[in-house]
Amino acid sequence: ANTRQFVPWVRALCDELLGATIRDKSMKRVVETLDDFYKLIYSARATLSPDSKQRFRQLVLRFGRHYQLSASLAATQKEPSFPVRPKTHYMQHLQDQVK
């Protein structure tokens, strides 16, 4: 619950502090997508409607794309940012659980 409540604040902070570089935009998309993801799953009933499942799929894929892009950009700049941790890896399995 703390993370879910924290993400909207981080989203606003990213909007205020990050710029227009590819890396900044990608980091913003990671946080925006996580916020949208939490909104979707916490507003849904016990099972997702077909429309919610489609939105869920879009969010998981967008999160993965932008997380990997951010990780790649950080690696090329020799920064230890955006490692794939078990909690991030779990996002890859959520789609199977929604079916």
N, C-alpha and C positions, 0 to 999 in steps of 0.2 A: 504494500500500500504506500509506503514511503516513496519508493521509486516512481510509482504511477503519479503521485502528487508532485514529485520533483521535476518530472519531464516537461510539463508546460512552462515552468520557470526557466529551465535550460533552453527551451525553444525560443522564448522571448529574449533571453540573453544572447543566443546565437544571432538572432535577427538584428540585435543592436550592435554587436561587437565584430561579427565576421564580415569580411568584405565580399568582393565579386570575383575572386580567383576561382579556378576550377576546384581547387581543394576546399576552399571555404564553402562554396556552393554544395559540394558533395557532403561535407560535414553537416551543413544545414539540413540536407535531405535525410541524412541518417536520423537526426533528432526529430524532424518533422514526421517522418514515417513511424518512428517509435511512438510518438505522441498519438498519431492517428490510429496506430495499432491498439494501443491501450484503450483509446476511446471506443473502438469497435468492440473489442472483447468484453469490456466492462459494461457496455450498454446492451449487449446481446442477452438473449435468454439462454437456457441450458444448451440448446442447439442453435446453430446458425441457419438463417434462411439462405436460399440459393444466392440471392444478391449479396448477402453478407459473406458467404463463402467466396464469391468471386472477388469482393473487395479485400478479403483476408489474403487471398492468393496474390493479388496485385501488391499489397503492402509488404508481404514477405519477400517477394521478388525484388521490389524496389529497395527495401532495406539491404538485401544481399548485394545488389549491384553497387549501391553507393558506399556500403561498408568496404567492399573489396576495392573499389576505386580509391577511397580514402586511404586504405592500407597500402595500396600500390604507390600512391603519391607520397606517402610518408616514408616508405622504404627507399624510394629514389632520392629523397632528401636526407636519408640516414637518420631519421627520427624514429624512436621506438613507440610509435603511435598505432592504434587500431590492430592490436594482436587478436587472433581468433581464440577466444577463451571458451570454456565449456558452456557458459550461459549464451553466448552468441551462437555456438554450434547447435544448441537446442532449437534455435529458430528454424533451422533446416528441417527439423522433424515435426514441427507444429502442423504443417499442411497435412501430413498423414493422419494426425489425430483429429483433424476437423472433418475428414471425409465421412 
